[in-house]
Every structure is written in C-alpha cells, then in structure tokens.
Amino acid sequence: MTRSFRPVLKIALLAASALSVPALAQEPAGERSDSDENGRQDDMIVVYGSGIDRNAAATGLDLTPRETPQSITIITREQIDDQAASTVADVLEYTTGLSVKRVDRGRNLLSARGFDITAFQLDGLPFATGNVGLEETSTAIYDRVEVIRGATGLLQGAGEPSASINMVRKKADAREFTGEVMLEGGSWDHASGMVDIGAPLTADGSVRARFVAEAYSQDAFVDLESSKGLTLYGTIAAGLGPGTRVSIGASYQRDQRDGVMWAQLPYWHADGTRADWSRKRTTGADWNRWDTTEKAAFVSIEQDLGGSWQLRGDVSYFEQTEDSKLIWLWGSPDRATGLGMNVWPYWYLTKPKQWSGNLQVKGDYQLFGRQHELVFGAMYSHQKGGWTNRDPDPASVASVGDFSAWDGSYPEPVWRARYRMSGFGTTEQTAIYGVTRFRILDRLKLIAGGRLSTWTRDEEEALYTPEAYRIEHKNVFTPYAGLIVDLGDFLSAYASYTSIFNPQTARDRTGRYLDPLEGDNYEAGLKADLMNGRLRASAAVFRVEQSNFAVPDIDPVTGDPYFIPGTTDAASRAAKGVVSKGYELEMQGEPLAGWDISAGWSHFKAKDPDGADVQAHQPRRVFRMATKYEFGGALGGFSLGGSLRWESRPPQTAANPATGETEKVGQKAYALVNLMGAYDVTEALSLQVNVNNVFDKAYYNTNSWFGGFIYGEPRNVRVTLRYGF
C-alpha cells in the first residue's frame, strides 16, 4: 500500500501558528558520560534538563533536542530517584502530555493526544505491551525513560499516533568498583531493598559488568490487597578490539499480587443516587491473585567502519507470564439491602513472547559542499501470544448478597478445564528505513526519511476466533519530514510531519481486510536553549488525523447493512476517524545553581467523525511540575523539592441506572501535591523522605469504560536510605 505525501500545507500553517507562541518549555537533557576506551561517548543524561546532549529516539539520527522536530521528554535517573518512582507508570504520571489512568488495581492504560499508547521500546527496539503493560516494570534497571509524543512510525512501525516510550537500561560503564545500596520503608507496610553494583572485569577496564537486584513487599490502601516482588538484572560490556564494542544482558522480574481488586466500584445505587464508598473498599475476594513474571535478554554489537561511519546490530527478547484468578462484580446495589450486584469468576493465563532485531548504519557524507547525516537500517520483530481461561462451574458460583457488607470472604468456585480463549497467533513485522538530515543552509536543516514495512498476522483457532485467518499488509510506506530553522544562537523553529499505521481486523463487503488505520501527526513549534544551555523551553502545536477507521457499511437506499461474503457478519468500510488538536508547553533545566525544575502544560481536543469526545475519561488540560533545590552554605547537604499535578475534569459521562439520563461522572478538576526532603549525612550516605498526596485528596484515578471508578492513592509516606560506594 502506498501512502500519499501530503503534509506540506498543514506543516506551513502549523509553523505559522507556532511562531506566535512564546517558547516556554523543553525536554529534559543532561551531560554526556565519560568516553569509553575508543573515545566514544554515550548519549547523556545526568540532571533534570541542563547541558547539551544528543538523542536518537525520534529519528535514529544523533540530534540535540533543539535539532529534533518533534516533542521529546527525557526523565533522568535523578528525577526518578527524587520522586521515589518504583515503576515506569509512576514516572509517566508526571510527564508532560501523557495521561496515566487505572483500569483496575492491576493495570494502567496510557494515552497521549487522544490515543492509547501502545508503542514501547527497550533500548530503542520496539516491543508490544501486554495486558499488564511494560509500564509496570521496575525502574531499578533503567537509566532513563524517553517519551516521544505524536506518531512514531519511522522507528516503531505499527501503533497509535500517540507517543512512544523508550526505556533505556543501565549500562556497564564503571571503570572501578562502585555501587549503591538502597533501603526503603513506607505506608501500608512498604519495605524494599536494592543493590546496584558496577565493576571492571579486566585490569584495563575493557570488560565491565553491572548487576542490579531489588526486592519489595507491601500492602495497600485497598482492603485485602498485598504484593511482593523480585527484580534481577545483569549486563556485561566489552571492547573486543579497535572499534568493536559488545554488550549483553538479561533481566527477570516477578510480581505476586494477592487480593487484587479487578472490578471497579459502582457510581450509583439502584435508586440513581450517587454512591460514596470508602477509599479502602474492594470488589475483590481474598483468594484473588494477579501474578506476573517478565524475562528479557539482549545483545548489542557496534563496529566503527572508518571516519564517522558506524554499524550497529541489536537483538532483544522479552516474554511475560500472567496468571490472574479474579472475580468481576457489576451492577447497582440497593441502598437499603445492598442486593443487586452480579458476579463472575475468571482465571486468565497468558505467556506471550517477542523477538526484535535491528541492523543499522549511520554516518556523515558530503554533498553540495556541505556535511549531512544519514541513517539506514532494517528491523524485524516476531510476536507469539494468546490466552486461555478456566470458567467456573455455574452451580458453584455463589451470589454476592449484601454488597454493603462485602469483605472479600467470597467462596472460590469449582473450576472447569482450561481452554483456548483468544489471541493465539503470530505477528511478524519486517522493515527497511532510512532518514537523512540535509544542511540546506547554515541555519536551515531538512530531515527527511521513510520506512517500508511488511506486517503479517496468522491467527489460530480459539473461542473468539472460530476460524484461523491471515492478515498481510505489504510495502506500507511511512514517511517522515521535518524542517528546522535556527532563529538565533539559542532559538529554533520547527515543523514536522510524522505518521504511523495500525492494522485492523474489520472486513469490507468483498471479504477483504480493511487497510490499516493511518495516523498523521502535524506539529510545529519553538525550542530554546536559555541561560547558556542550563534551561530549555519549548512550545508546540499539533494536529493528529486518523483515517481508514472502520464503520458499518450500510446500503444508502434500503438502510440495510452489507455482509461479509459467506458470513452473517456485518461488513465495514473505511472512513475518517479521530481528529485531535492541541498544544504543549514545557520547561526543564537548572535556572539557578542547585535548583532543578521540570514543568509542562498540555491541552488537547479529540473528536470522532460524529463529533463525540474520544478518550473521554482522559483530562483535556493537565499541568505537571517537579522541582528540587539543593541548599549550600550552612544548610549544605539539604535538599527540598516536590511535584504538582493538576488535571481538568474529563468529559466522561454515563447513564444513570434509575433515570436513564446521561450524567457527568468524570473526576472534577483537582490537584495533587507531593513533597520530598533529603539530607546527605555523609558523602556516601543520604536520607530522603517523600510525602505523596500531602493534602490527602480523595479522587478518581480511572481509565474506565466499565461504568465504575477506582480511587487514587491517599496520603502516603516513603523513607529512603541510600549508601553509595
């Protein structure tokens, strides 16, 4: 399938709009690390945002944020530690332009610019997220988290035009024995410990190793719920000779969660009055469990080819096992008797596996008397998945009874044999891609590239797929274009067009599968490096258009639906889909010595072809801020900081069970305030205290289409002791 290249006019219009917006924000940055034995430097990053660094997450080219014609946020290790963020989801909650909402007490769903986030990467290689997503992995093994907003099809391939999240693992870069030990305690009996050790394995430091181990246990503010887990990670890096570098590594994470709440709390009583449940209230049973295990491994080889040219090859593997035995409660209980809730047990099991590989060449070349950069490569990914279920014997399923007296002591049913439910099949994606940066003038650069992908899905027979089928899309072209103009030594304007595709299973009246959904991202803005590079700021406007959206195919004369040949299934046709538009402002850096700050504002509107709000459970306006100040003089060693999150009321509605009328159910606008304080007891030992939700705000934190809600966490405290050596 060939895509038309139609962005020029819209880019120009967005650029004109962007030039009237003051430059207020930009992505995190940092310092380059020390050179390795070949004089090569890793890409960044030490503090919230100061310093000059380069990043390849958006295009594959090594560009500074000002040189990148797309919105990027990079959350550093320092900021992760300051926020005491245990999981990647904790990190993303304070990332500009992203929304993190709970489906239940086991999963999150992420979105940006009106679309779900499904694009994840591990060290730059794309991986599909699972039912319990990659955002639930521990931050202990990561050096930083990179977020590229908008469509990211050039390096990602298939997905939504929302954002891509790249989780960059810690590297084996220590040339002397070094490490850190961390002990942590907090609310709800939280206890955790972490060891991070790096060391050279040879006298000259050409072979280095790093090992990370973390264990935790904790209860929750929700009744019955408790969890414990273990994370292990190891990596070795080596120089194998002049210009040759190799790194290998593996990780293991196990999380055991008991008494987990799956179903949400109902909004209403049966008489249509709003319910006011306690924040500790659960819909779970004491025998519920939701256990996951993730295993990953990778190999990376780099070879200098002479001059600036370099060859890199990466192979990475990821698998997850999820075993969840849960109950689903739904309904509207009677206010007086508590009766009226329904229940169904469910025992889900899945073991998806993924491989991903990338071979890439990059370097500089001369043309028309100027030096330009080029990256080209090939990618391959292989995914194998599917899930099974065990249904209960209906005769053994007890009634809920009085929900007002529910305490989770619900009898476990008798389980029937396990069967194949859905999702069994193999998905493969192969692609070649290339992108170049032309230095048209000293102050004018053009980035242009594209990706040619082949995507296939071989679905196997299961309950939800009674017949095996195959979907194949060959030669899907994904273009990329960006224009950057330096308006001065510290200010740049940019405009870009990016895209992404997402295959779908809908079929038309001839039986043919519809072409993939296409997401086109138009973006323009200003980026500035202020105060000698210590502070970065950006302002961006964007428009995202979705096409090939599947809608029912109806005969315009009779009003009757067309059917897929040989079936009784209604046929679909391709139409325009969601249109999302908005703007983002971001600032990050060190405006004063010792003062780090990261702040961002985002605002979007997203409508479907009928004008209805999409992602209605997501707030349209969000402000995020994190800051820390390190005192000097007599107060040297003390640090004080915190974070703030404000969200507007999302346009979410639901039908009142008594009146049938549509009512607003989205969480009203609210703000959360977190505080942190730290003290360096010695040069090696530090003590940190984090207080989250300082004012104990009760709020919904729900990504819901199930007709209910989940509470966000009440006020909680965490104390962290770190010892470095």
N, C-alpha and C positions, 0 to 999 in steps of 0.2 A: 504494500500500500504506500503510495507516495503522498506526502503532505505538501500543501501549498505553503509558500514562504511569503506571509502577508503582514509582517509586523511593522513595516517602516512608518506608515502614517500614525499608527497608535503610539509608537515609541516617541515620535516627534511631539505629539500632543501631550503625552505624559511628561516629557522633558520640559516642555514649556511650563506645565503646571509646577514641576519640581523646582524650577528656578525661582519661583515666587515664594517657596517655603524656606524659612530660616533653617540653617544647619544646626541641629540641636543634639544629635546623638550618633553614636557609632559603636561598632562591635568591640568586644574585649580583645586585647592584644597582650604583648609581653616581650620578654627578652629572648634572644637566641641562646641556645645552650652552648656549652663549650664544644670546640671542634673535636672530632674523633681522630684516630690515627692517620686518616687520609686527608685531614684538613677540611672535612665536610661538616656542615652544621645541621642539627635537627631544627625543625620549624617551631620555634618559640618555647614556651609562653610561661611567664612567671607570675605576673600580678594582674589585677583586675583589668587593666587596659592600657598601661603606659608602655612606651618603647616601640620600636619598629620591628615587625615580624612579617613572615610570609606564610601563606596557607594555600593548599591546593584543593580544598574540599569542594569548591564550587565548579571549577572548570578543569582541574588537573594541572593547570599552569601554576607556577610558584609566584603568587601575587600578594602584595600587601592589601589590607582591607580597602584602602583608597583606590587601588587599582582594580578592584573586583566590582563588576557592575551588577551586584545582587546583594541582598541583605544577609549579613552574616553575624552571628553572635557566637563567641567562644567563651565558655565558662571554665576558668582556670582551676587548678588543684587548690590554690589558696582560697578561692571563693567557695569551693566545695567544702573545705575544712571549716571555714568561718561559719557557714550555715549549718554545720553538722549534718550534711545531707547524706543519708545512708544509702539511698537508691537513686538511680538516674531520674526517676519520676520526681523525687524531692528537688533535684537540681532544676528540672524543667519548669517547676511551678513558679520560678522567679526569672524566667527567660522571656524577653520581650516578644510579643506576637504569638505566644503559644498559650493554649488552654489545656489544663490537666484536670479532668473530672473523673470521679469514680463511677463505675458501673455497679459495683458491689464492694464488699470488703476484701475481694481477691484480685480485682483487676482495675486498671485505669484505661480510659480512652483519651487519646491526644488529638488535638486539631489545631489548625492554623489557617487563617484567611478563608474560613468557611468550609474546609475539607478535612477529613480524617488524615492523620499522619500514619502512613504505613511504611514509609521508606526509612530503614535503619541501615547503618553501616558499622562494621567493626574494622578499624584501621583503614577506612576508605573502601572496603569491599562490601557490596550490597548484600543484605540478608533480610528475609521476610520475618516479620514479627509474628509471634504466636498468639494463642488465646490469652495466656498470661504473657504479656509483652516483654520485649527486651528492656523496656524502661524499668522493669522490676529488678534488674540485676544490680549487684552491689557496686558502689562507687570505689571500693577499696582497690580495685585493679586498674582504675583508669587515671590517666594523667590529666585529661581534659575532655570536655564534651563540646562538639561543634554543631551548630544549628544553621542550616542554610534555608531561608524561607522562600516560598514560591515553588514553581516547578523545578525539578532537578533531574530531568530525563537524560541529560548528556552522560552523566556517570552512573545514574541509578537504574535507567531502563524503565520498567513498568512501575506504576504507582499513581498516587494522587498529587494534584498540583498544590500541595500544602506546605511541606517542609521536609527536609532530610536531616536525620540526627546521626552524626558520626561519633562513635565512642572510641577514643584513642587510648589504647592500653599503655601502661607504664613500660618504660624501656630499660634494658640492662645497660646502663651508661656509667656506672660507678667505677672509678679507677683506683679506689681504695675501699677498704671495708667500711660500710656505712649503713645506716638504717634508722628505723623508728619503731617504737613500741607505743601503742595507744590502748588505754583502758577507759571505759565509758560506763556511766550509770545514769538512770533517769526514771521518769514517771512510768507507772504501770510495770514496775519491776524490770525495767530495761537494763540489761547488762551485756556488754560486748567487749571484745579484745581484738587487737590487730597487730601483726608483726609485718614489717616491710624491710627486707634486707637486700642490699646490693653489694657485690664484691667482684674483684678481678679474679679470674681463674688461672691466669698466667702472669709471670713477673712483669711483662711489658704492658699488661692491660689489654692485649689484643683480643682476649676472650673474657667476657664478662657475664655475670649471672645476676638474676634478681628473683626473689621469692616473696610472695605475699600470702598471708593466712589470716582469716578473720572468722570469728565465731560469735554468735549472739543468741540471746533468749529474751522474750518479753511477753507480757500480757497486753491487753488493750483496754481502751475506754469502753468498748462494747462488751457486754456480758458474754461469758463462755470462751472468748477468743484468746488464744495464746499461740506463740510461734517460736521456732528456734531454727538456726541455720548455720551453715559452714561454707566458706569460700576459700579456695586454694588457687594459686596462680604462680607459674614459674616461667621464666624466659631466659634464653642464652643468646648473646650476640657475639659475633666473632669477625675479625678481619682475616680473610683467607689468603691474603697476598695483595700486591699493589692493585688498588681499585676494586677489590672484591669484598663485599660485606654480606653476611648472612645472619638472620635471626630466626629462632624457633621458639615456640611457647605453647602452653596449654593451660586451661582453667577448668575449674569444677565448682559448681555452686549447688547446694541442696538447701531447700526451704521446706520445713514441715509446719503446717498451719492447722491447728485444731479448733473446733467450734466455730468455724468461719460462717459469717452471715452472707448468704448468696442473694436471696430476695430482698427487695427494698421495703421500707416502711410505707404503708399506705397514706395518701394525702388526706383521705376523708373517712368519716364514719358513714354508715349506711344511710343515715338521715341527711347527708350532704353537708354536715358541719365539719370543719377542719379539725383534724386530729393534732394533738400536742403531745408527742411521745418524748420520753426521756432520751437523752443522748446515748445512754448505755443500753437502750432497748435493742433486742436482736430478733431476727426471724430465723436464726439458726438452731440446730439441735446439738446436744452435747456430743453426739457421735460424728458430727460433720468433720471432714478433713479436706484439705486442698494442698497437696504436696507437689512440688516441682523439683526437677533436677536438670541442670544445664551443663553440658560438656562442650568445650571448644578447643581447637588446636589450629596452629598456623605456622607457615614457613614463608620467609621473605628473603629474596636474594637480589642484591644490587651489584651492577657491574659498570664501572666507568669505561666509556668507549673512546675516549680521547676528546680533547677540547672540553666543551661544555656538555657533551652528549653522554647520556646515561641510560642503561637498560635496567628495568626492574621487573621481577616476577613475584607474584603472591599467590599462595593457595591457602584457603582457610575453610574450616569445618565447624559446624555447630549442630548440636542436637538437644532436644528438650523432651523430657518425660513429664507429663502432667497427669496426676491421679487425683480426681476430685469426687468425693462422695458427699452429696449435699441434698437439701430439700428446698423446694421452691414454694413460697407462700404467696397467695394473691387474693384480692377481694377487698371489701369494705366492711369491717366488723360493726355489729350493732353496738351502739353506745352503751346500752344498759346491760346486755347479756354477753357481749364480746363474741357472739356467734357470727358466722358468715364468711369466714376465711377458708380458702381451699388450699390443698397441699398436694405435692407430687415429688417423690424422691427420684434421684438421678445419680448414676455412677459413671462418670465420664473418664475415659483413658485415651491419651494420645501420645505418640512418640515420633514427631516429625524430625527429619534430618535434612541438612543442607550442605552443599559444597559450593564454593565460589573460587574462581581463579581470574587473575588479571595479568597480562603481559603488556608492559608499557615502555615506550621510548620517548625521551624528551631532551631538548637541547635548543641551542640558538643557531640561526642562519642569517646570512647576509642577502639582502635584496634591495635594489634601487638605492644603494649606498647607505642603507640603514640596517641595524640589527633587530631581528624579530625572534620570537619564541614559538616552538612547535611541540605539541604532544600528540602522539597517536598510539593506539593500542587495541587490544582485543580482550573481551571478557566472556566468561562462561559461568553459568550458575545452574545448579541441579537441586531440586527440592522434592522430597518424598514425604507424604503425610497421610492423614486420615484419622478418624477417631471412632472408638467403639463405645458401647453403652451396655449397662445392665439395668433392665426395668425391674421394678418390684412386683411381686405377686399382689394383684389388686386386693385380694382378700386380707392381706397382711398390712395394708396401709390404713393407719388409724386416722380418725378425724382430728382436726385442730382443737375443737372445743372452744373454750372461752379464751380468746386471744389476749384479753386484758390480764389474764393470769399466766400467760405463756412464760415459761422459764427454761425452755430448751430440753426438758426431760421428756422428749417425744420418743416413742419406741421405734427402734430401727426395724424396717420391714424385712421380709424374706426376699432375697434377690434371685432373679431368674438368670439364665445363662447369658453370657456376653455375646453381642452381635455387632457386625459392622454397620455403623450408622451413616457416616458421610465423609466426604473429603478425601477418599482414597484415590491416589493417583500421583503422577509425576509431572512436575513443571520444569521445563528447561528453557533457558534464555541464552542465546549467543549473540554477540555484537562486536562490531568494529567501530571505533570512534576516532575522531581527530579534532583538534582545536588549535588555533594559532592566534598570536597577538601581533598585529601589524602596527608598527610605529609610523603612522602616516605622516605626522609632524612631531616636533619635539613635545608639543602639548596635546596631541590628538592621537589616541590609540583605538584601534578596532579589534575586538575579539570576535572571531567567527569560527564556527565548528558545527559538527553534527555527529549523529550516531545512527547506524543502520543495524536494526535488531531483528532477530527471528525468535518468536515466542511460541511454545507448544505446550499444551496440557492434555495428558492422557488420563482420563478419569475412569476409575474402575467401578464395578458394580457394588452398590451398598443400598441401605434402606432409602436414602434420599436421592440416589441415582440408580434407579432400577435397570438402566441400560448403560453400558460403557460408551464413552464418546471421546472424540478427539477434537480439540480446537487448535488451529495453527494460523499464525499471522507471520508472513514472511516479508522481509525488507521494509519494516516500519522505520521511516526516516524521522528523526527527532533533531530539529535544528536548534542552534544557539547563536545569538548575536548580541553584542554589547559595544557601546561607544562611550569612551571616557575622555573628557576634556579637562585639562588642568587649567583652572581659572587663576591660579597663582601658586606660590610655593607651598601653600597649606590647604588649598580648597580645590575640589574637583566636582564636576557634574557628570552624571552618567545616565544612560538609558539602555534598557536591555529587553530582549525577548527570549524567553525560555519556554520549554514545553515538556510534556510527559504524556505517556499513553497508559491505559489500563484496560486489559482485555475483559470481556463480559460474556455471559452465557446465554443471553437473550437471542432468539432466532426470529427471522422475518417470515413472511408468508410463503417463501420458496424453500424454507428449511435451512437457509444459510445463516450462520452466526453473524451477528452484527459486528461491524468494525469496532475496534477498541474505543473506549472513551478517550477523548483528547482534551488535555488541559493546557491552555495557553496563558502564560504569565507575562504581562507587560508591566515594566517597572521603570521608574526614573527617580532621580534624587540628587542630593548633595552630600558630600562627605568631606570632613575637615579634620586635619591634624593640628591641634591647637597647643599653645604653651610649650613649644619646642617638642611636640610629639607626646607630651605627658597626658593629654586629654584628647579623646576622639569623639566626634559628634557626627550624626547623620540624620537626614530626613528623607523619607521615601514615600512615593505614592505608587499604588499598584492597581491593576485590574486583572482578574483571572476569569477566563471564559472556558466553559466546558461544552463540548459538542459530542454528537453521537449518543446522546442519552436515550436509553430505551423507554419508549412509551407505547401503550396499546395501539395496535393498527386497526382502525375502525373504518368500515365502508361508509363514505360520506353520504351515500344515497339512502341506504337501508338502516344505518346506525348499528349494524351487526358487526361483531369482531371477525377478523380473518383468523384462520387457524394454521398452525404449523402442519404441513402435509403429513398424513398418516397418524396424526395425534388429535387429541381433544384439547390441546394446549393453545391458548390464545397467542397469536403472533405479535411481534413488536416491530416498531420502526424507529429509525434514528431521528432524534430531534435535538435542538439546542438545550443545554442543561443549565446548570447553575452559573450565575454571574456574580462575582464577588469583587468589591472595590473598597479601597480604604487607604489609610496612610499609617506610617510608623515613625516615631521619633526615638532616638537612642543616644545615650551619652555614657562614656566609660573611660576611666583613667584615674590619674593622680593629680588633681588640680593644685594641691598643696603638698609639701613634703609630709609624708606619713598619713595622708588622707586618701583612701581609695573609695571610689564611688562607681556604681553602675545603676543607670536609671533608664526606663523606657516606657513609652506610651504607645498604644496601638488602638486603632478604631477601624472597623470594617462593617459592611453590609453585604449580605449574601441572600439572593433570591433565586427560586426555581422558575421554570418557564411560566408558571401560573401566578407569579408574584408573591408566593408564600415564603416565609423565612425558612432557611435551611440551617442545620446545626442550631436549632432554636434553644437548646439547653446551654449553649455557649454564650458568655457575655460579649457584647459588641465593643465595649470600651474597657480597657484594662491598663492600670498603671503598676509598674514593678520598680522597686528600688532596693538596692543593697549597698551598705556602706560600712566602713571601718576606719577608725582613727587611731594611730599609734602615737602615744604621748612620748615626749622627750623630757630632758632635764630631770627635775626631782621626781617626776612621775614616769621616768623611763622604765620600760618593761610592761607598762599597762596598755591595753588596747580596749576600745569601746566601739561597738557598732550595732548593726541590726538590719532589718529589712521590713519593707512595707509592700502589701499587695492590696490594691483597690480594684473592685470589679463592679461594673454596672449590672442592672437587672437584665437577665436574658429574656428574649421574647417567647418564653416557653408557656404553653397552655395545655390544659387537659379538661376532659368532660366531667362535670360533677355527676356522681352516680345517682343522685336523687332527682336533680332538676334537669339533667342532660345538657345544661348550659356550659359553654366554654368559659373557663376561668384561668386567670394568670396563676401559675404555680412556680415560676422561676424565683430563685433567691433574690430578695431585694438587694439593692446596692449595699456593699459592705466593705470594710477594710480590716485587714489583719496586720498586727504589729508584732514583730519578733525582735528580741534584744540579745546581744551577746557581749560578754566581757571576758578578757583574757589577761593573764599575768605570767610573764617569764620569770619563774622562780630562780632559775639559773640559765646559763646559755643553752643548756641541753634540755631542761625541764620546764614545761609550761602547763598551766591550768586554765581551762576555758569553761564558761557557763553559758548555756543558751536557754532562753525562755521564749517559747513559741506561743503565739496567740495570747499575748500578755494580758489583754483585757477580757479574755475568756469569752469571745464572741461565739454565740451559737448560730450556725449557718449550715445550709445545704451545700454539699460538695458533690453534686450528682450529674453524671452524664447519662440521662435517663430517657428511654422511650418505653419503659415498662410500667409507667403510671405510679411511680413511687419515688422515694428520695433516700439519700444516705447523708448522715451528718458528717461535717468536718471535725477534725480533732479539737477537743477542748484545750485549755491552757496546759502546757506540759514543760518540764524542765529536763535538761540533759547536762551532765558534768563530764568533761573530757580531760584526761591527764595524758600528756604526750612527753615522751623522752626520746631525744634524737642522739645518735652517736655516729 
